[in-house]
Amino acid sequence: MRFLIELIKKFVLILIGKWVKRTVLVVVGIVAALFVVYFWNLDQKLLGWAYKQVNLIFDEKKVDQVF
């Protein structure tokens, strides 16, 4: 019985260890990706590109503004 309890404890510790390792790796990956976006201003570059695309679409349309 004691052997079975020790085996279960080891198994649970291994599962918890794998879960913690996976969680830490995911969090580190997310932080690294956010740092790269922040450091290289990729969000501003992406929005600048998107604004240009939107302006290309809407600048071609005629706008009739009557005041």
N, CA, C and O atoms as a GROMACS GRO file, in nm:
protein
  268
    1MET      N    1   0.082  -0.120   0.000
    1MET     CA    2   0.000   0.000   0.000
    1MET      C    3   0.086   0.126   0.000
    1MET      O    4   0.058   0.221  -0.072
    2ARG      N    5   0.192   0.124   0.082
    2ARG     CA    6   0.281   0.240   0.090
    2ARG      C    7   0.350   0.264  -0.045
    2ARG      O    8   0.370   0.379  -0.085
    3PHE      N    9   0.386   0.155  -0.114
    3PHE     CA   10   0.449   0.165  -0.245
    3PHE      C   11   0.355   0.233  -0.345
    3PHE      O   12   0.397   0.317  -0.424
    4LEU      N   13   0.229   0.196  -0.340
    4LEU     CA   14   0.129   0.255  -0.430
    4LEU      C   15   0.113   0.405  -0.402
    4LEU      O   16   0.101   0.484  -0.496
    5ILE      N   17   0.112   0.443  -0.276
    5ILE     CA   18   0.098   0.585  -0.240
    5ILE      C   19   0.220   0.663  -0.290
    5ILE      O   20   0.206   0.772  -0.344
    6GLU      N   21   0.341   0.607  -0.272
    6GLU     CA   22   0.461   0.673  -0.319
    6GLU      C   23   0.461   0.686  -0.471
    6GLU      O   24   0.504   0.788  -0.524
    7LEU      N   25   0.414   0.585  -0.540
    7LEU     CA   26   0.406   0.588  -0.686
    7LEU      C   27   0.308   0.696  -0.732
    7LEU      O   28   0.336   0.767  -0.828
    8ILE      N   29   0.195   0.707  -0.666
    8ILE     CA   30   0.096   0.810  -0.700
    8ILE      C   31   0.152   0.948  -0.674
    8ILE      O   32   0.131   1.039  -0.755
    9LYS      N   33   0.224   0.966  -0.564
    9LYS     CA   34   0.285   1.096  -0.533
    9LYS      C   35   0.386   1.136  -0.641
    9LYS      O   36   0.387   1.251  -0.685
   10LYS      N   37   0.470   1.042  -0.682
   10LYS     CA   38   0.568   1.071  -0.787
   10LYS      C   39   0.498   1.107  -0.918
   10LYS      O   40   0.538   1.201  -0.986
   11PHE      N   41   0.394   1.032  -0.951
   11PHE     CA   42   0.320   1.058  -1.074
   11PHE      C   43   0.255   1.196  -1.072
   11PHE      O   44   0.258   1.268  -1.172
   12VAL      N   45   0.196   1.232  -0.959
   12VAL     CA   46   0.132   1.363  -0.946
   12VAL      C   47   0.236   1.474  -0.954
   12VAL      O   48   0.212   1.576  -1.019
   13LEU      N   49   0.351   1.455  -0.890
   13LEU     CA   50   0.457   1.556  -0.896
   13LEU      C   51   0.508   1.572  -1.039
   13LEU      O   52   0.538   1.684  -1.082
   14ILE      N   53   0.520   1.463  -1.112
   14ILE     CA   54   0.564   1.471  -1.252
   14ILE      C   55   0.461   1.547  -1.334
   14ILE      O   56   0.498   1.632  -1.416
   15LEU      N   57   0.332   1.518  -1.314
   15LEU     CA   58   0.227   1.589  -1.388
   15LEU      C   59   0.225   1.737  -1.354
   15LEU      O   60   0.212   1.821  -1.443
   16ILE      N   61   0.238   1.769  -1.227
   16ILE     CA   62   0.238   1.910  -1.185
   16ILE      C   63   0.362   1.979  -1.242
   16ILE      O   64   0.354   2.093  -1.288
   17GLY      N   65   0.476   1.912  -1.239
   17GLY     CA   66   0.599   1.968  -1.294
   17GLY      C   67   0.587   1.997  -1.443
   17GLY      O   68   0.631   2.102  -1.490
   18LYS      N   69   0.528   1.904  -1.517
   18LYS     CA   70   0.508   1.926  -1.660
   18LYS      C   71   0.413   2.043  -1.685
   18LYS      O   72   0.436   2.124  -1.774
   19TRP      N   73   0.308   2.050  -1.606
   19TRP     CA   74   0.210   2.158  -1.622
   19TRP      C   75   0.273   2.293  -1.591
   19TRP      O   76   0.251   2.391  -1.663
   20VAL      N   77   0.351   2.299  -1.484
   20VAL     CA   78   0.416   2.424  -1.446
   20VAL      C   79   0.518   2.464  -1.554
   20VAL      O   80   0.524   2.580  -1.593
   21LYS      N   81   0.595   2.368  -1.602
   21LYS     CA   82   0.694   2.398  -1.706
   21LYS      C   83   0.625   2.450  -1.832
   21LYS      O   84   0.670   2.549  -1.890
   22ARG      N   85   0.519   2.386  -1.873
   22ARG     CA   86   0.445   2.429  -1.993
   22ARG      C   87   0.386   2.568  -1.972
   22ARG      O   88   0.390   2.650  -2.063
   23THR      N   89   0.331   2.594  -1.855
   23THR     CA   90   0.272   2.725  -1.826
   23THR      C   91   0.379   2.834  -1.827
   23THR      O   92   0.358   2.942  -1.883
   24VAL      N   93   0.493   2.806  -1.766
   24VAL     CA   94   0.602   2.905  -1.764
   24VAL      C   95   0.651   2.932  -1.906
   24VAL      O   96   0.675   3.047  -1.941
   25LEU      N   97   0.666   2.829  -1.986
   25LEU     CA   98   0.712   2.848  -2.124
   25LEU      C   99   0.612   2.931  -2.206
   25LEU      O  100   0.653   3.016  -2.285
   26VAL      N  101   0.484   2.907  -2.187
   26VAL     CA  102   0.382   2.984  -2.258
   26VAL      C  103   0.388   3.131  -2.216
   26VAL      O  104   0.383   3.220  -2.301
   27VAL      N  105   0.397   3.156  -2.086
   27VAL     CA  106   0.401   3.294  -2.037
   27VAL      C  107   0.527   3.365  -2.087
   27VAL      O  108   0.521   3.480  -2.128
   28VAL      N  109   0.641   3.296  -2.083
   28VAL     CA  110   0.766   3.356  -2.132
   28VAL      C  111   0.756   3.384  -2.282
   28VAL      O  112   0.804   3.488  -2.328
   29GLY      N  113   0.694   3.296  -2.357
   29GLY     CA  114   0.676   3.318  -2.500
   29GLY      C  115   0.588   3.438  -2.529
   29GLY      O  116   0.618   3.518  -2.619
   30ILE      N  117   0.480   3.452  -2.454
   30ILE     CA  118   0.390   3.566  -2.473
   30ILE      C  119   0.461   3.696  -2.438
   30ILE      O  120   0.450   3.795  -2.511
   31VAL      N  121   0.533   3.697  -2.326
   31VAL     CA  122   0.606   3.818  -2.286
   31VAL      C  123   0.712   3.853  -2.390
   31VAL      O  124   0.730   3.971  -2.422
   32ALA      N  125   0.781   3.754  -2.443
   32ALA     CA  126   0.884   3.779  -2.545
   32ALA      C  127   0.821   3.837  -2.671
   32ALA      O  128   0.875   3.931  -2.730
   33ALA      N  129   0.708   3.782  -2.714
   33ALA     CA  130   0.641   3.833  -2.834
   33ALA      C  131   0.594   3.976  -2.812
   33ALA      O  132   0.609   4.060  -2.901
   34LEU      N  133   0.537   4.005  -2.697
   34LEU     CA  134   0.492   4.141  -2.669
   34LEU      C  135   0.610   4.239  -2.662
   34LEU      O  136   0.597   4.353  -2.706
   35PHE      N  137   0.723   4.195  -2.609
   35PHE     CA  138   0.841   4.280  -2.603
   35PHE      C  139   0.892   4.313  -2.743
   35PHE      O  140   0.928   4.428  -2.771
   36VAL      N  141   0.894   4.214  -2.831
   36VAL     CA  142   0.939   4.238  -2.968
   36VAL      C  143   0.845   4.336  -3.038
   36VAL      O  144   0.892   4.427  -3.107
   37VAL      N  145   0.714   4.321  -3.020
   37VAL     CA  146   0.618   4.414  -3.080
   37VAL      C  147   0.641   4.554  -3.026
   37VAL      O  148   0.638   4.651  -3.102
   38TYR      N  149   0.662   4.567  -2.897
   38TYR     CA  150   0.682   4.698  -2.835
   38TYR      C  151   0.816   4.758  -2.879
   38TYR      O  152   0.822   4.877  -2.913
   39PHE      N  153   0.922   4.678  -2.878
   39PHE     CA  154   1.056   4.730  -2.904
   39PHE      C  155   1.071   4.778  -3.048
   39PHE      O  156   1.136   4.879  -3.072
   40TRP      N  157   1.012   4.706  -3.143
   40TRP     CA  158   1.025   4.742  -3.284
   40TRP      C  159   0.906   4.823  -3.336
   40TRP      O  160   0.896   4.847  -3.456
   41ASN      N  161   0.817   4.866  -3.248
   41ASN     CA  162   0.699   4.944  -3.285
   41ASN      C  163   0.617   4.877  -3.395
   41ASN      O  164   0.566   4.944  -3.484
   42LEU      N  165   0.605   4.747  -3.388
   42LEU     CA  166   0.534   4.675  -3.493
   42LEU      C  167   0.385   4.708  -3.494
   42LEU      O  168   0.321   4.702  -3.599
   43ASP      N  169   0.329   4.742  -3.378
   43ASP     CA  170   0.188   4.778  -3.374
   43ASP      C  171   0.164   4.906  -3.453
   43ASP      O  172   0.065   4.915  -3.526
   44GLN      N  173   0.252   5.004  -3.441
   44GLN     CA  174   0.237   5.129  -3.516
   44GLN      C  175   0.259   5.106  -3.665
   44GLN      O  176   0.190   5.166  -3.748
   45LYS      N  177   0.354   5.021  -3.699
   45LYS     CA  178   0.378   4.992  -3.840
   45LYS      C  179   0.258   4.920  -3.901
   45LYS      O  180   0.220   4.948  -4.015
   46LEU      N  181   0.200   4.827  -3.827
   46LEU     CA  182   0.082   4.756  -3.877
   46LEU      C  183  -0.036   4.851  -3.894
   46LEU      O  184  -0.106   4.845  -3.994
   47LEU      N  185  -0.059   4.939  -3.796
   47LEU     CA  186  -0.168   5.035  -3.807
   47LEU      C  187  -0.144   5.135  -3.919
   47LEU      O  188  -0.238   5.175  -3.988
   48GLY      N  189  -0.019   5.175  -3.940
   48GLY     CA  190   0.012   5.264  -4.051
   48GLY      C  191  -0.020   5.200  -4.184
   48GLY      O  192  -0.074   5.264  -4.273
   49TRP      N  193   0.014   5.072  -4.198
   49TRP     CA  194  -0.019   5.000  -4.321
   49TRP      C  195  -0.170   4.988  -4.337
   49TRP      O  196  -0.222   5.007  -4.447
   50ALA      N  197  -0.240   4.957  -4.228
   50ALA     CA  198  -0.386   4.942  -4.235
   50ALA      C  199  -0.453   5.075  -4.272
   50ALA      O  200  -0.547   5.076  -4.351
   51TYR      N  201  -0.405   5.187  -4.215
   51TYR     CA  202  -0.462   5.317  -4.249
   51TYR      C  203  -0.442   5.348  -4.396
   51TYR      O  204  -0.531   5.403  -4.460
   52LYS      N  205  -0.326   5.315  -4.451
   52LYS     CA  206  -0.302   5.338  -4.593
   52LYS      C  207  -0.399   5.257  -4.678
   52LYS      O  208  -0.451   5.307  -4.777
   53GLN      N  209  -0.424   5.132  -4.640
   53GLN     CA  210  -0.516   5.048  -4.716
   53GLN      C  211  -0.658   5.103  -4.709
   53GLN      O  212  -0.729   5.105  -4.810
   54VAL      N  213  -0.700   5.146  -4.591
   54VAL     CA  214  -0.834   5.202  -4.575
   54VAL      C  215  -0.846   5.331  -4.656
   54VAL      O  216  -0.948   5.353  -4.722
   55ASN      N  217  -0.744   5.416  -4.652
   55ASN     CA  218  -0.749   5.540  -4.728
   55ASN      C  219  -0.750   5.513  -4.878
   55ASN      O  220  -0.815   5.587  -4.952
   56LEU      N  221  -0.682   5.410  -4.924
   56LEU     CA  222  -0.687   5.377  -5.066
   56LEU      C  223  -0.829   5.338  -5.107
   56LEU      O  224  -0.874   5.374  -5.216
   57ILE      N  225  -0.897   5.267  -5.021
   57ILE     CA  226  -1.033   5.223  -5.053
   57ILE      C  227  -1.129   5.342  -5.052
   57ILE      O  228  -1.207   5.358  -5.146
   58PHE      N  229  -1.124   5.424  -4.949
   58PHE     CA  230  -1.224   5.528  -4.933
   58PHE      C  231  -1.190   5.657  -5.009
   58PHE      O  232  -1.280   5.738  -5.034
   59ASP      N  233  -1.065   5.679  -5.046
   59ASP     CA  234  -1.031   5.797  -5.124
   59ASP      C  235  -1.076   5.785  -5.268
   59ASP      O  236  -1.092   5.886  -5.336
   60GLU      N  237  -1.098   5.663  -5.315
   60GLU     CA  238  -1.143   5.643  -5.452
   60GLU      C  239  -1.291   5.675  -5.469
   60GLU      O  240  -1.335   5.701  -5.581
   61LYS      N  241  -1.367   5.673  -5.361
   61LYS     CA  242  -1.511   5.697  -5.370
   61LYS      C  243  -1.538   5.846  -5.374
   61LYS      O  244  -1.472   5.925  -5.307
   62LYS      N  245  -1.637   5.883  -5.454
   62LYS     CA  246  -1.677   6.022  -5.457
   62LYS      C  247  -1.764   6.051  -5.335
   62LYS      O  248  -1.851   5.973  -5.298
   63VAL      N  249  -1.738   6.164  -5.277
   63VAL     CA  250  -1.814   6.204  -5.160
   63VAL      C  251  -1.887   6.333  -5.196
   63VAL      O  252  -1.826   6.430  -5.239
   64ASP      N  253  -2.016   6.331  -5.177
   64ASP     CA  254  -2.096   6.450  -5.208
   64ASP      C  255  -2.139   6.513  -5.078
   64ASP      O  256  -2.235   6.469  -5.014
   65GLN      N  257  -2.069   6.616  -5.039
   65GLN     CA  258  -2.102   6.682  -4.915
   65GLN      C  259  -2.167   6.816  -4.950
   65GLN      O  260  -2.108   6.902  -5.015
   66VAL      N  261  -2.290   6.831  -4.905
   66VAL     CA  262  -2.362   6.956  -4.929
   66VAL      C  263  -2.386   7.020  -4.793
   66VAL      O  264  -2.444   6.958  -4.703
   67PHE      N  265  -2.340   7.145  -4.780
   67PHE     CA  266  -2.360   7.214  -4.652
   67PHE      C  267  -2.463   7.320  -4.669
   67PHE      O  268  -2.495   7.391  -4.573
   0.00000   0.00000   0.00000
